[in-house]
Amino acid sequence: MSEANEVVNVPDVVTEAFFDGIIDQADSSTPGKSFYTRSAFITALDSFPGFGTKSSEKDSLWEIAAFFAHVTHETGHLAYIEQWDRPSKHYVDKSNTQYPGCRARSTTAAAR
């Protein structure tokens, strides 16, 4: 792999086989199986033109891998579309004066 600033074509990295290798680990009855698609991911790339393309080939591949590692972890291999283990609704620690939190933030919006 070259360290030069080579443009990585994300769809060439995130192939159908790559995507299926992740989503096929999810149970077929989970909502994510019919929600997440490689096609939707490729379409979403238009909104993030710098994703996986702004660094060296090595760094771009790391960025793509890190993204899918995070998404896979958070969604159970693309099984879930909603957070199932929601955090506590107590986002503001009133005793913490250094980092008191934002009291105006909606807890329902934060839990989505």
C-alpha distances in whole Angstrom, upper triangle without the diagonal:
4,7,9,11,10,12,11,14,16,18,15,14,17,19,22,22,19,22,25,23,24,28,29,29,32,35,37,39,37,38,34,34,35,34,30,29,25,27,28,25,24,27,27,23,26,27,24,22,20,19,15,15,15,13,9,7,6,10,11,10,12,15,15,15,18,20,20,21,24,25,25,27,29,30,31,28,29,33,35,35,37,37,39,40,41,41,44,46,47,44,46,47,51,51,48,49,46,43,46,44,45,48,48,45,46,45,45,42,40,40,39
4,5,8,8,11,11,15,16,19,17,16,19,21,25,24,22,25,28,26,27,30,32,32,35,38,39,42,40,40,36,36,37,36,32,30,27,28,30,26,25,28,27,24,25,27,24,21,19,18,15,14,14,11,7,6,7,10,11,12,13,16,17,17,19,21,22,23,25,27,28,29,31,32,33,30,31,35,37,37,39,39,41,41,42,42,46,47,48,45,47,48,51,51,48,49,45,43,46,44,45,48,48,45,46,46,46,43,41,41,40
4,7,8,11,12,16,17,20,19,17,20,23,26,26,24,26,29,28,28,31,33,33,35,39,40,43,40,40,36,37,38,36,32,31,28,29,30,26,25,28,27,23,25,26,23,20,18,17,14,13,12,9,5,6,7,9,10,12,13,15,16,17,18,20,22,23,25,26,27,29,31,32,33,31,32,35,36,37,38,38,41,41,41,41,44,45,46,43,44,45,48,49,45,46,42,40,43,41,42,46,45,43,44,44,44,41,39,40,39
4,6,9,11,15,17,20,18,18,21,23,27,27,25,27,30,29,30,32,35,35,37,41,42,44,42,41,37,38,39,37,33,32,28,29,30,26,25,27,26,23,24,25,22,19,16,17,14,12,11,8,6,7,9,10,11,13,15,16,18,19,20,22,24,25,26,28,29,31,32,34,35,32,33,37,38,38,40,39,42,42,43,43,46,47,47,44,46,47,50,50,47,47,44,42,44,43,43,46,46,43,45,45,45,42,40,41,40
4,7,9,13,15,18,17,17,20,22,26,26,24,26,29,29,28,31,33,34,36,39,40,42,40,39,35,36,36,34,31,29,26,27,27,24,22,24,23,19,21,22,18,16,13,14,12,9,8,6,5,7,9,10,10,12,14,14,16,18,19,20,22,24,25,26,28,30,31,32,33,31,31,35,36,35,37,37,40,41,41,41,44,45,45,42,44,45,48,48,45,45,42,40,42,40,40,44,43,41,42,42,42,39,37,39,37
4,6,10,12,15,14,14,17,19,23,23,21,23,26,26,26,29,31,32,34,37,38,40,38,37,33,34,34,33,29,27,24,24,25,22,20,22,22,18,19,21,18,15,13,14,11,8,9,8,6,6,9,10,9,11,14,14,15,17,19,20,21,23,24,25,27,29,30,31,32,30,30,33,35,34,36,37,40,40,40,41,44,45,46,43,45,46,49,50,47,47,44,42,44,42,42,45,44,41,43,43,42,39,38,39,37
4,6,9,12,11,12,15,17,20,21,19,21,24,24,24,27,29,30,32,35,36,38,36,34,31,31,31,29,26,24,20,21,22,19,16,18,18,14,15,17,15,12,10,11,9,5,7,8,8,7,11,11,8,11,14,13,13,16,18,18,19,22,23,23,25,27,28,29,30,28,27,31,32,31,34,34,37,38,38,39,42,43,44,41,43,45,48,49,46,46,43,41,43,40,40,43,42,39,40,40,40,37,35,36,34
4,6,9,8,8,11,13,17,18,16,17,20,21,21,23,25,27,28,32,32,34,32,31,27,27,28,26,23,21,17,18,19,16,14,16,16,13,15,17,14,11,10,10,7,5,8,9,8,6,9,10,7,8,11,11,10,13,15,15,16,19,20,20,22,24,25,26,27,24,24,28,29,28,31,32,34,35,36,37,40,41,42,39,42,44,47,48,45,46,43,40,42,39,39,42,41,38,39,39,38,35,34,34,32
4,6,5,7,9,11,14,16,14,15,18,19,20,21,24,25,27,30,30,32,30,29,25,25,26,24,20,18,14,15,16,13,11,14,14,11,12,15,13,11,11,10,8,7,11,12,12,10,13,13,10,10,13,13,11,14,16,15,16,19,20,20,21,24,25,25,26,23,23,26,28,27,30,31,34,35,35,37,40,41,43,40,42,44,47,49,46,47,44,41,43,40,40,43,41,38,39,38,37,34,33,34,31
4,5,5,6,9,12,14,12,12,16,16,16,18,20,22,23,26,27,29,27,26,22,22,22,21,17,15,11,12,13,10,8,11,12,8,11,13,11,10,10,8,6,7,11,13,13,11,13,12,9,9,12,10,8,11,13,12,12,15,17,16,17,20,21,21,22,19,19,22,24,23,26,27,30,31,32,33,37,37,39,37,39,41,44,46,43,44,42,39,40,37,37,40,38,35,35,35,34,31,30,30,28
4,5,5,6,9,11,10,10,13,15,15,16,19,21,22,25,25,27,25,24,21,20,20,19,15,13,9,10,12,9,7,10,11,9,12,14,13,12,13,11,10,11,15,16,17,14,16,16,12,12,15,14,11,13,16,14,13,17,18,17,18,21,22,21,22,19,18,22,23,23,26,27,30,32,32,34,38,38,41,38,41,43,46,48,45,47,44,41,43,39,39,41,40,37,37,36,35,32,31,31,28
4,6,6,9,11,10,11,14,15,16,18,19,21,23,26,26,29,27,27,23,22,23,22,18,16,12,13,15,13,10,14,15,13,15,18,16,15,15,13,11,12,16,16,16,13,14,16,12,11,15,14,11,13,17,16,15,18,20,19,19,23,24,23,24,20,20,24,26,25,29,30,32,34,35,36,40,41,43,41,44,46,49,50,48,49,46,43,45,42,42,44,43,40,40,39,38,35,34,34,31
4,6,9,10,8,10,13,13,14,16,18,19,21,24,25,28,26,25,22,21,22,21,17,15,12,14,15,12,11,15,15,13,16,18,16,15,15,12,10,11,15,15,14,11,12,13,10,8,11,11,8,10,13,13,12,14,17,16,16,19,21,21,21,18,18,21,23,24,27,28,30,31,32,34,37,39,40,38,41,43,46,47,45,46,44,41,42,39,39,42,41,38,38,37,36,33,32,32,29
4,7,8,6,6,10,10,11,12,15,16,18,21,21,24,22,21,18,17,18,17,14,11,8,10,12,9,9,12,13,11,15,16,15,15,15,12,11,13,16,17,17,14,15,15,12,10,13,12,8,10,13,11,10,13,15,14,14,17,18,17,18,15,14,18,20,20,23,24,27,28,29,31,35,36,38,36,39,41,44,46,43,45,43,39,41,38,38,40,39,36,35,34,33,31,30,29,26
4,5,5,6,8,10,11,12,14,16,18,21,21,24,22,22,18,17,18,18,14,11,8,10,13,11,10,14,15,14,17,19,18,18,18,16,14,16,20,20,20,17,18,18,15,13,16,16,12,13,16,15,13,16,18,16,16,19,21,19,20,16,16,19,21,22,25,26,28,30,32,34,37,39,41,39,42,44,48,49,47,48,46,43,44,41,41,43,42,39,38,37,35,33,32,32,29
4,5,5,6,8,10,10,11,14,16,18,17,21,20,19,16,14,15,15,12,9,7,9,12,11,11,14,15,15,18,20,20,20,21,18,17,19,23,24,24,20,21,22,19,16,19,18,15,15,18,16,14,17,19,17,16,19,21,19,19,15,14,17,20,20,24,26,27,29,31,33,37,38,41,39,43,45,48,50,47,49,48,44,45,42,42,44,42,39,38,37,35,33,32,31,28
4,6,5,6,9,10,10,13,15,17,17,21,20,20,17,15,17,17,14,12,10,13,15,14,14,17,19,18,21,23,22,23,23,20,18,21,24,24,24,21,21,22,19,16,18,19,15,15,18,17,14,16,19,17,15,19,21,19,18,14,15,17,20,21,25,26,27,29,31,34,37,39,41,40,43,45,49,50,48,50,48,45,46,43,43,45,44,40,39,38,36,34,34,32,30
4,6,5,7,9,10,12,14,17,18,21,19,20,16,15,17,17,13,12,9,13,14,12,13,16,17,16,20,21,20,20,21,17,16,18,21,21,21,18,18,18,16,13,15,15,12,11,14,13,10,12,15,14,12,16,18,16,16,12,13,16,19,20,23,24,25,27,29,31,35,36,39,37,40,42,45,47,44,47,44,41,43,40,40,42,41,38,37,36,34,32,31,30,27
4,5,5,6,8,10,12,15,15,18,16,16,13,12,13,13,10,8,6,10,11,10,11,14,14,15,18,19,18,19,20,17,16,19,22,23,23,20,20,20,17,15,16,16,12,12,14,12,9,12,14,12,11,14,16,14,14,10,10,13,15,16,20,21,23,25,26,29,32,34,36,35,38,40,43,45,43,45,43,40,41,38,37,39,39,35,34,33,31,29,28,27,24
4,5,5,5,8,10,13,12,16,15,15,12,10,12,13,10,9,8,12,13,12,14,17,17,18,21,23,22,23,24,20,20,22,26,26,26,23,23,23,21,18,19,19,16,15,17,16,12,14,16,14,12,16,17,14,14,10,10,12,15,17,20,22,23,25,27,30,33,35,38,36,40,42,45,47,45,47,46,42,43,40,40,42,41,37,36,34,32,31,30,28,26
4,6,6,7,10,13,14,17,16,17,14,12,15,16,13,12,11,15,16,15,16,19,20,20,23,24,23,24,25,21,20,23,26,26,25,22,22,22,20,17,18,18,15,13,16,15,11,12,15,14,11,14,16,14,13,9,11,13,16,18,21,22,23,25,27,29,33,35,37,36,40,41,45,46,44,46,45,41,43,40,40,42,41,38,37,35,33,32,30,29,26
4,6,6,8,11,13,15,14,15,11,11,14,14,11,11,11,14,15,13,15,18,18,18,22,23,22,23,23,19,19,22,25,25,25,22,21,21,19,17,17,17,14,12,14,13,9,10,12,10,7,11,13,11,9,6,7,10,13,15,18,18,19,21,23,25,29,31,34,32,36,37,41,42,40,43,41,38,39,36,36,38,38,34,33,31,29,28,27,25,23
4,5,5,9,9,12,10,11,8,7,10,10,8,9,10,13,13,13,15,18,17,19,22,23,22,24,24,21,21,24,27,27,28,25,25,24,22,20,20,19,16,15,16,15,11,12,14,11,9,12,13,10,9,5,5,7,11,13,16,17,18,20,22,25,29,30,33,32,36,38,41,43,41,43,42,39,39,36,36,38,37,33,32,30,28,27,26,24,22
4,5,8,8,11,11,13,11,8,11,13,11,11,12,16,17,16,18,21,21,22,25,26,26,27,28,24,24,27,30,30,30,27,27,27,25,22,22,22,19,17,19,18,14,15,17,14,11,14,16,13,11,8,9,9,13,15,19,20,20,22,25,28,31,33,36,35,39,40,44,45,44,47,45,42,42,39,40,41,40,37,35,33,31,30,29,27,25
4,7,9,12,11,13,11,10,13,15,13,14,15,18,19,18,20,23,23,24,27,27,27,29,29,25,24,28,30,30,31,28,27,27,25,22,22,22,19,17,18,17,14,14,15,13,10,12,14,11,8,6,8,8,12,15,18,18,18,20,23,25,29,31,34,33,37,38,42,43,42,44,43,40,40,38,38,39,39,35,34,32,30,29,28,26,24
4,6,8,7,10,8,7,11,12,11,13,15,18,18,17,20,22,22,23,27,27,26,29,29,25,25,29,31,32,32,30,29,28,26,24,24,23,20,19,19,18,14,15,15,13,10,12,12,9,7,6,7,5,9,12,14,15,15,17,20,23,26,28,31,31,35,36,40,41,40,43,42,38,39,36,36,37,37,33,31,29,27,26,26,23,21
4,5,6,9,9,8,11,13,13,15,17,20,20,20,23,25,24,26,29,29,29,32,32,29,29,32,35,35,36,33,32,32,30,28,27,27,24,22,23,21,18,18,19,16,13,15,15,12,10,9,10,7,10,13,15,17,15,18,21,24,27,29,32,32,36,38,41,43,42,45,44,41,41,38,38,39,38,35,33,30,28,28,27,24,22
4,6,8,9,6,9,12,12,14,16,19,19,20,22,24,24,26,29,29,29,32,33,29,30,33,36,36,37,34,34,33,31,29,29,28,25,24,25,23,20,20,21,18,16,17,18,14,12,11,11,8,11,14,16,18,17,20,23,26,29,31,34,34,38,40,44,45,44,47,46,43,43,40,39,40,39,36,34,31,29,29,28,25,23
4,7,9,7,9,12,13,16,19,21,20,21,24,25,25,27,30,30,31,33,34,31,31,35,38,38,39,37,36,36,33,31,31,30,27,26,27,24,21,22,22,19,17,18,18,14,13,13,12,9,10,13,15,17,15,19,21,25,28,29,32,33,36,39,42,44,43,46,45,42,41,38,38,38,38,34,32,29,27,27,27,24,22
4,6,6,8,9,11,14,17,19,18,19,22,23,22,25,27,27,28,30,31,28,29,32,35,36,37,35,34,33,31,29,28,27,24,23,24,21,19,19,19,16,14,15,14,11,10,10,9,5,7,9,11,13,12,15,18,21,24,26,29,29,33,35,38,40,39,42,42,38,38,35,34,35,34,31,28,26,23,23,23,20,18
4,5,6,6,9,12,15,17,15,17,20,20,20,22,25,24,25,28,29,26,27,31,33,35,36,34,34,32,30,28,28,26,24,23,23,21,18,19,19,15,14,16,14,11,11,12,9,6,6,7,9,12,12,16,17,21,24,25,28,28,32,34,37,40,39,41,41,37,37,33,33,33,32,28,26,24,21,21,21,19,16
4,5,5,6,9,12,14,13,13,17,17,17,19,22,22,22,25,26,23,24,27,30,31,32,30,30,29,26,25,25,23,20,20,20,17,15,16,15,12,11,13,12,8,9,9,5,4,5,6,9,12,13,16,17,21,24,25,28,28,31,34,37,39,38,40,40,36,36,32,32,33,32,28,26,24,22,21,21,18,15
4,6,6,8,11,13,13,14,17,18,18,20,23,23,24,26,27,24,25,28,31,32,33,30,30,29,27,25,25,24,21,20,21,19,16,17,17,14,13,15,15,11,11,9,7,6,8,9,13,15,16,19,21,24,28,29,32,31,35,37,41,43,41,44,43,39,39,36,36,36,35,32,30,28,25,24,24,22,19
4,6,7,11,12,11,13,16,16,17,20,22,22,23,26,27,24,25,28,31,33,34,32,32,31,28,27,27,26,22,23,23,20,18,20,20,16,16,18,17,13,14,13,10,9,10,10,14,17,18,21,22,26,29,30,33,32,36,39,42,44,43,45,44,41,40,37,36,37,35,32,30,28,25,24,25,23,19
4,7,10,11,9,11,14,14,14,17,19,19,20,23,24,22,23,26,29,30,32,30,30,29,26,25,25,23,20,21,21,18,16,18,18,14,14,17,15,12,13,12,9,9,9,8,11,14,16,19,20,23,27,27,30,29,33,36,39,41,40,42,41,37,37,34,33,33,32,28,26,25,22,21,22,20,16
4,7,9,7,8,11,12,12,14,17,17,17,20,21,18,20,22,25,27,28,26,26,25,22,21,22,20,17,17,18,15,13,15,15,11,11,14,13,10,12,10,7,9,9,8,12,15,17,20,21,24,27,28,31,30,33,36,39,41,39,41,40,36,37,33,32,34,32,29,27,26,23,22,22,20,17
4,5,5,6,9,10,11,13,15,16,17,19,21,18,19,21,24,26,27,25,25,25,21,20,21,20,16,17,18,15,13,16,17,13,13,17,16,13,15,12,9,12,13,12,16,19,21,23,24,27,31,31,34,33,36,39,42,44,42,44,43,39,40,36,35,37,35,32,30,29,27,25,25,24,20
4,5,5,6,9,10,11,13,15,15,17,18,15,16,18,21,23,24,21,22,22,18,17,19,17,14,15,17,14,12,15,16,13,14,17,17,15,16,13,11,14,16,15,19,21,23,26,27,29,33,33,36,34,38,40,43,45,43,45,43,40,40,37,36,38,37,33,32,31,29,27,27,26,23
4,5,5,6,9,10,12,14,15,16,18,16,17,19,22,24,25,23,24,24,20,19,21,19,16,18,20,17,15,19,19,16,17,21,20,18,19,17,14,17,18,17,20,23,25,28,29,31,34,35,38,36,39,42,45,47,45,46,45,41,42,38,37,39,37,34,33,32,30,27,28,27,24
4,5,5,6,9,10,12,13,15,17,15,17,18,21,24,25,24,25,24,20,20,21,19,16,18,19,15,14,18,18,14,16,19,18,16,18,16,13,15,16,14,17,20,23,25,26,28,31,31,34,32,36,38,41,44,42,43,42,38,38,35,34,35,33,30,29,29,26,24,24,24,20
4,5,5,6,9,10,11,12,14,12,13,15,18,20,22,20,21,20,16,16,17,15,12,14,15,12,11,15,15,12,14,17,16,15,17,14,12,15,16,14,17,19,22,25,25,27,30,31,33,31,34,37,40,42,40,41,40,36,37,33,32,34,33,29,29,28,26,24,23,23,20
4,5,5,8,10,10,11,13,11,12,14,17,19,21,19,20,20,16,16,18,16,13,15,17,14,13,17,18,15,17,20,20,18,20,18,15,19,19,18,21,23,26,28,29,31,34,34,37,34,37,40,43,45,43,44,42,39,39,36,35,37,35,32,32,31,30,27,27,27,23
4,5,6,8,10,11,14,13,14,16,18,21,23,22,23,22,18,19,21,18,15,18,19,16,16,20,20,17,19,22,21,20,22,20,17,20,20,18,21,23,26,29,29,31,34,34,36,34,37,40,43,45,43,44,42,38,39,35,34,36,34,31,30,30,28,25,26,26,23
4,5,6,7,9,12,10,13,14,17,20,22,21,22,20,17,18,19,16,14,17,17,14,14,18,17,14,17,20,18,18,20,19,16,19,19,16,19,21,24,26,26,28,31,31,33,31,33,36,39,41,39,40,38,35,35,32,30,32,30,27,27,27,25,22,22,23,20
4,5,5,6,9,7,10,11,13,16,18,17,19,17,14,15,17,13,12,15,16,13,14,17,17,15,18,20,20,19,22,20,18,21,21,19,22,23,26,28,28,29,33,33,35,32,35,37,40,42,39,40,38,35,36,33,32,34,32,29,29,29,28,25,25,25,22
4,5,6,9,9,12,12,14,18,20,19,22,20,16,18,20,17,15,19,19,16,17,21,20,19,21,24,23,22,25,23,21,24,24,22,24,26,29,31,30,32,35,34,36,34,36,39,42,44,41,42,40,36,37,34,32,35,33,30,30,31,29,26,26,27,24
4,6,9,9,13,13,15,18,21,21,22,20,17,19,20,16,15,19,19,15,17,20,19,18,21,23,21,21,24,23,21,24,23,20,22,24,27,29,28,29,32,31,33,30,33,36,38,40,38,38,36,33,34,30,29,31,29,26,26,27,26,22,23,24,21
4,6,6,9,10,11,14,17,17,19,16,13,16,16,13,12,16,16,13,15,18,17,16,19,21,20,21,24,22,20,23,23,21,23,24,27,28,28,28,31,31,33,30,32,35,37,39,36,37,35,32,33,29,28,31,29,26,27,28,27,23,23,24,22
4,6,8,8,9,12,15,15,18,16,12,15,16,13,13,17,17,15,17,20,20,19,22,24,23,24,26,24,23,26,26,24,26,27,31,32,31,32,35,35,36,33,35,38,40,42,39,40,37,34,36,33,32,34,33,30,31,31,31,27,27,28,25
4,6,5,6,9,12,13,15,12,10,13,14,11,11,15,15,13,16,19,18,18,21,23,23,24,26,24,23,27,27,25,27,27,31,31,31,31,34,34,36,32,34,36,39,41,37,38,35,32,34,31,31,34,32,30,31,31,31,27,26,28,26
4,6,7,9,12,12,13,11,8,10,11,8,8,11,11,10,12,15,15,15,17,19,19,20,22,21,20,23,23,22,24,24,28,29,28,29,32,32,34,31,33,35,38,39,36,37,35,32,33,30,30,33,32,29,30,30,29,26,25,26,24
4,6,7,9,9,10,8,4,7,8,6,6,9,10,10,12,14,15,15,17,19,20,21,23,21,20,24,24,24,26,26,29,30,30,30,34,35,36,33,35,37,40,41,38,39,36,34,35,33,33,36,35,32,32,32,32,29,27,28,26
4,6,8,8,10,9,6,9,11,9,9,13,14,13,15,18,19,19,21,23,24,24,26,24,24,27,28,27,29,29,33,33,33,34,37,38,39,36,38,40,42,44,40,41,38,36,38,35,35,38,37,34,35,35,35,31,30,31,29
4,7,9,11,9,7,11,12,10,12,15,15,15,17,19,20,21,23,25,25,26,28,27,26,30,30,29,31,31,34,34,34,34,37,38,38,35,37,39,41,42,39,40,36,34,36,34,34,37,36,33,35,35,35,32,30,32,30
4,6,8,6,6,9,10,9,11,14,14,15,18,19,20,21,23,25,25,27,29,27,27,31,31,30,32,32,35,35,35,35,38,39,39,36,38,39,42,43,39,40,37,34,37,35,35,38,38,35,36,37,37,33,32,33,32
4,5,5,6,9,10,10,12,14,15,16,18,20,21,23,24,26,27,28,30,27,28,32,33,32,34,34,37,37,37,37,40,41,42,39,41,42,45,45,42,42,39,37,40,38,38,41,41,38,40,39,40,36,35,36,34
4,6,5,6,9,10,11,12,14,15,17,18,20,21,22,24,26,27,28,25,26,30,31,31,33,33,36,36,37,37,40,41,42,39,42,43,46,46,43,44,41,39,41,39,39,43,42,39,40,40,40,37,35,35,34
4,5,5,6,9,10,11,12,14,16,16,18,20,21,22,24,26,26,24,25,29,30,30,32,32,34,34,35,35,38,40,41,38,40,41,44,45,41,42,39,37,40,38,38,42,41,38,40,39,39,36,34,34,33
4,5,5,6,9,10,10,12,14,15,16,18,20,21,22,24,25,23,24,28,28,28,30,30,32,32,33,32,36,37,38,35,37,38,41,41,38,39,36,33,36,34,35,38,38,35,36,36,36,33,31,32,30
4,5,5,6,9,10,11,13,14,15,17,18,20,21,22,24,22,22,26,27,26,28,28,31,31,32,32,35,36,37,34,37,38,41,42,39,40,37,34,37,34,34,38,37,34,35,35,34,32,30,30,29
4,5,5,6,8,10,11,12,14,15,16,18,20,21,22,19,20,24,25,25,27,27,30,30,31,32,35,36,38,35,37,39,42,43,40,41,38,36,38,35,36,39,38,35,36,35,35,32,30,30,29
4,5,5,6,8,10,10,12,14,15,16,18,20,20,19,20,23,24,25,26,26,28,28,29,29,32,34,35,32,35,36,39,39,36,38,35,32,35,33,33,36,36,33,34,33,33,31,28,29,27
4,5,5,6,9,10,11,12,14,15,17,18,20,18,18,22,22,22,24,24,26,26,27,27,30,32,33,30,32,34,37,38,34,36,33,30,32,30,30,34,33,30,31,30,30,27,25,26,24
4,6,5,6,9,10,11,12,14,15,16,18,15,16,19,20,20,22,22,25,26,26,27,31,32,33,31,33,35,38,39,37,38,35,33,34,32,32,35,34,31,31,31,30,27,26,26,24
4,5,5,6,9,10,10,12,14,15,16,14,15,18,20,20,22,22,24,24,26,26,30,32,33,31,33,35,38,39,36,38,35,33,34,32,33,35,35,32,32,31,30,28,26,26,24
4,6,5,6,9,10,11,12,14,15,14,15,18,19,19,21,20,22,22,23,23,27,28,30,27,30,31,34,35,32,34,32,29,31,28,29,32,32,29,29,28,28,25,23,23,22
4,5,5,6,8,10,11,12,14,12,13,16,16,16,18,18,20,21,21,22,25,27,28,26,29,30,34,35,32,34,32,28,30,27,28,30,30,26,27,26,25,23,21,21,19
4,5,5,6,8,10,10,11,9,10,13,14,15,17,17,19,20,21,22,26,28,29,27,30,32,36,37,34,36,34,31,32,30,30,32,32,28,28,27,26,24,22,21,20
4,6,5,6,9,10,10,9,11,14,15,16,18,17,18,19,20,21,25,27,28,26,29,31,34,35,33,35,33,30,31,29,30,32,32,28,28,27,26,24,22,21,20
4,5,5,6,9,10,10,11,13,13,14,15,14,16,16,17,18,21,23,25,23,26,27,31,32,29,32,30,26,28,25,26,28,28,25,25,23,23,21,18,18,17
4,5,5,6,8,8,7,10,10,11,12,12,14,15,16,18,21,23,25,23,27,28,32,33,31,33,32,28,29,26,26,29,28,24,24,22,21,20,18,17,15
4,6,5,6,4,6,9,10,12,13,13,14,15,17,19,23,25,27,25,29,30,34,35,33,36,34,31,32,29,29,31,31,27,27,25,24,22,20,19,17
4,6,5,7,9,10,10,12,13,12,13,13,15,16,20,22,24,23,26,27,31,32,30,33,31,28,29,27,27,29,30,26,25,23,22,21,19,17,16
4,6,8,8,9,8,10,10,8,10,10,12,13,17,19,21,20,23,25,29,30,28,31,30,26,27,24,24,26,26,22,22,19,18,17,15,13,13
4,6,5,6,5,7,8,8,9,11,13,15,19,21,23,22,26,28,31,33,31,34,33,29,30,27,27,28,28,24,23,21,19,18,17,15,13
4,5,5,6,10,11,10,10,12,14,17,20,23,25,25,28,30,33,35,33,36,35,32,32,29,30,31,31,27,26,23,22,22,20,17,16
4,5,8,11,13,13,14,15,18,20,24,26,28,28,31,33,36,38,36,39,37,34,35,32,32,34,33,30,28,26,25,24,22,20,18
4,6,8,11,12,13,15,17,20,23,25,28,27,30,32,36,38,36,38,37,34,34,31,31,32,32,28,26,25,23,21,21,18,16
4,7,9,11,11,14,16,19,23,24,27,27,30,32,36,38,36,39,38,35,35,32,32,33,32,28,26,24,22,21,21,18,16
4,6,7,8,11,13,16,19,21,24,23,27,29,33,35,34,36,36,32,32,29,28,29,29,25,23,21,18,18,17,14,12
4,7,9,12,13,16,19,20,23,22,26,29,32,34,33,35,35,31,30,27,26,27,26,22,20,19,16,15,15,13,10
4,6,9,9,13,16,16,19,19,23,25,28,31,30,32,32,28,28,24,24,24,23,20,17,15,13,12,12,9,7
4,6,6,9,12,13,17,16,20,22,26,28,27,29,29,25,25,22,22,22,22,18,16,14,12,12,11,8,7
4,6,9,12,14,17,18,21,23,26,28,28,31,31,27,27,24,24,24,24,21,18,15,14,15,14,10,10
4,6,9,12,15,15,19,20,24,25,25,28,28,25,24,22,22,22,23,20,18,14,14,15,13,10,11
4,7,8,11,12,16,18,21,23,22,25,25,22,21,18,19,19,19,16,14,11,10,12,10,6,8
4,6,8,9,12,14,17,19,19,22,22,19,18,15,16,16,18,15,13,10,11,12,9,7,10
4,5,7,10,12,15,16,17,20,21,18,16,14,15,15,16,14,13,9,11,13,10,9,12
4,6,9,11,13,16,16,19,20,17,15,13,13,12,13,11,9,6,8,11,9,8,12
4,6,7,10,12,13,16,17,14,12,10,11,10,13,11,11,8,11,13,11,11,15
4,7,9,12,11,14,15,11,9,7,8,8,11,9,10,7,11,12,9,10,14
4,6,9,9,11,12,9,6,5,7,7,10,9,11,10,14,14,12,14,17
4,5,6,8,10,8,6,7,10,10,13,13,15,13,17,18,15,17,20
4,5,7,10,9,6,8,10,10,13,14,16,15,19,20,18,19,23
4,6,9,9,7,10,13,13,17,18,20,18,22,23,21,22,26
4,6,6,5,8,12,13,16,17,19,18,22,22,20,21,25
4,6,5,9,12,13,16,17,20,20,24,24,21,23,27
4,6,9,12,14,17,18,21,21,24,24,21,24,26
4,6,9,11,14,14,18,17,21,20,17,20,23
4,7,8,12,12,15,15,19,19,16,19,22
4,6,9,9,12,12,16,15,13,15,18
4,5,6,9,10,14,13,11,15,17
4,6,8,9,13,13,12,15,17
4,6,9,12,11,11,14,16
4,6,9,8,8,11,13
4,5,5,6,9,10
4,5,5,6,9
4,5,5,7
4,5,6
4,6
4
